[in-house]
Amino acid sequence: MLAPQVPSAYAHQRIAGLFPFHVSVSAMTVNCAEPPYPTTAQRRAARRREFMGGRLCAKRALAGLGAVAASVGKQASGAPHWPEGFVGSISHTRDLCAAVVAQHYAGRSLGLDIECNGAAVSTLAALILAPSEAAPTSLFGAGNWLTAIFSAKEAFYKCDFPAHRQFLHFHDWRTAFQQRGERFGTFTIAPVCSDHTPRSGIGFWSLDEAHIYTGFSTSSTAD
């Protein structure tokens, strides 16, 4: 069994702080680790446990906003289909699943991503990085900066897709991180070229010994 690295209550606090409006959060530790040389069946079983853990968290997060009987469907793209009146996002790693849900208002969308520290490998750099991101940022260190950038763009994409229905290439968008406290800060994302329309919104990041947490949301005046 994989020993939980981060208590779900601790992860709950980290995730809730990623959004500038009230959200309902559910997080749970899971064991989705694979053996050193997994078979296809073992890989599928691990992915299935992650999926089910994420959906269970989504149901609990919805219940936290009073939607006790609501369930989360699946769109043709594979993205979650949230019940009317709600927006949300799901993320999962090999040891942690989480979901965040908020009341829907015009212009409101959100995206959550969680990654194990160091999860993004250097062979993926060409797919993830914009030209201006080629040097590691001191906020995350050489071993985790690529994961931080990937996670920020993943959270941004999850937030952006429901509104624009566009598949985005990560290397076409550049991130800028700011530190606001110990292991906590904000980030923005902008297009590299004029082919893409700039997006409004704000991102937050948080880091602990096991994971990087990122959230991106569009502005909304209601709560």
N, C-alpha and C positions, 0 to 999 in steps of 0.2 A: 504494500500500500504506500501511496505517496503521502508523506506527512504534510499537512497544510502549512504553507509558508506564511500566510497572512490571515488572521481571523476575519470572518465575514463582517463582523461589526466594525472593525477597523477600516475595511475596504468600503463599507457603507459610508463612513464619514468622509473618506477621500473623494468618493464619487459625488456625493451631495454638494461638495464644494466646487465642483467643476462647472456649475451652471448659475447664472445670475438671477434666476427666478425659482420658485418653489417646485421641487421635483419629489416624486416618490421613488425610492431606491430599494431594490432587493439584491442581495449578494449571498452567495453560498460557495463554500469550498467543495471541490470535486476531485476525483481521482481519474484523470484521463491520460495518465502517463502510458507510453508505449514501451514494450521491451526493446532491447538494443537492436534486434533484427525482426521487426514486426511483420507478420503476414498481412495480406490484403484484408482478411477478415478482422484481424486485430486493429488495423487502422480504421476500418469502418466502424467497429464497435466503439473506439475511442471518440471518433467524430460524432457518433450517435449520442454518447453520453454528454458531450459538450452541448449538442443541440438541445437535448431534453432538459439539461440544467438551465440553459438560457431561457427556454420557454417557461419553465417553472418559475424562474425569477420574474419574468414578464407578467405572469398571472398574479404573482404576489404583489408586484409593484402596482398593478392596476387595482387590486383589492385595497391597497393603501390609499387610493383616491376614491374609494367607494364603489368601484366597479367589480363587485365580488364575483358576479357570474360571467364577466367578460372573458373572452379568449382572444388569442392572437393568431391570425391566419398567415398565409404565405402567398406573396405575390409571384407572378410569373418570373420576375427577375430573381427570386429567392429572398428578397427583402421581406421583413415582417409587415403584415397588414394589420394596422392598429384599429381598434374599434372607433366608431365615430365619436368625436369629441375629445380624442386623446392623441398625443404624439409621443413617440418613445424610441428607444434604441437598446440593442442587446449586444453584449460582448462576452467572449469567453476565451480562456486559456486552458492549458492542461491541468491547472489546479484551482481555477477561480472562474465562476460564472456570475454575471450581473446584468441587471436591466434597470433602466431609468425611464420614468413616465411622467408626463406633465399634461395639464389641461391644454386643449388646443385653442389658440386664438389666431386671428388673421396675422400672417407673417411669422408665426412661431414654428420653428423646427429645431431638432437637436440631434446630435450624434455622440455616441460614447465608444471609446476604444480602450482596451486594456491589453498590454503586452508584457510578457516576461522580460526582464532586463536582458539585453543582449540578444533578443530573439532574431532580429533582422541581420542576416549575414551579408558580408561584403560583396558577394556575387550578385546581389540584388540592387546594388547601388545605382547602376545605370537606369533601372526602372523607377527608382524612388526619388533620386536627387535632381533638383534643378541645378543649372551651372553655378549659381551663386552659393549653393549649399555644399560645395565640394570639400570644404575644410571643416573638421569637427568643431562643434561648439563646446566651450569650456563648461557650460552648465551641466552637461551630461557625461563628459569624458569620452575618450576615444572608443571605448568599448560599448557605449550605449547611445551615442548621438544618432546613429542611423535608425535605431529602433524608435527613438523619440520622434524623429522626423516622419517615419512611416506611420506611427500611431497618430500623430497630429493630422496627417493627411487622410488617414482612414476615418477619424472622427469627423473631419470636415466633409468628406464624401458622403458619409451616412446622413449628415445633416442636409447636404445640398441636393441629393438625388430625389427625394420626395417632391421638391419644389420645381426642379428643372428637368428631371428625367434624362440626364445626360451622363454617359459614362466618361469619366475623366482620367487622363493619364497623369500619374503623380508627378512625373518630371516636368510637366507643364505649369506647375504651381510651386511657389517658393514660400517657405515659412520664415517667420521672425519671432524668436523667443525672448521673453523678458522675465526676469526673476523678481517676484514680489515678496518672497519670504523664504524660509528654509525649506528647500525641496518643493517649492510651489511657485507658480507664475502664470503668465498669460502668453498667448501666441496669436499671431495674425497670419493670414494666408492671402497671397495675391498672385494673379496670373503672370507668367513670364513674358508673354507677348500679347498683342492686342487682339488676337483671335478669340480670346476668352473674355467674357464680361466680368469685371470685378464683382465680388460678392460682399454683402454686408454681414456682420456677425463678429463674434469674439470667441476665442478659444482659451481654455484653462488647462494647465498640466500640473500633475503632482507625481512625486517620485518617492518610493520607499525601497527597502532592501531587496524586494522581490519583483516589483512591477513598476511600470510607468502607466499612469492613468491620464487620458486626455478626453476633453469634452469640447464640442463646438456647438454654438447655438446662434440662431438669428434673433435679432432684437424684438422685444414685444413689450408694450407699455403696461399690459395687464398682468395680473398674477393670480 
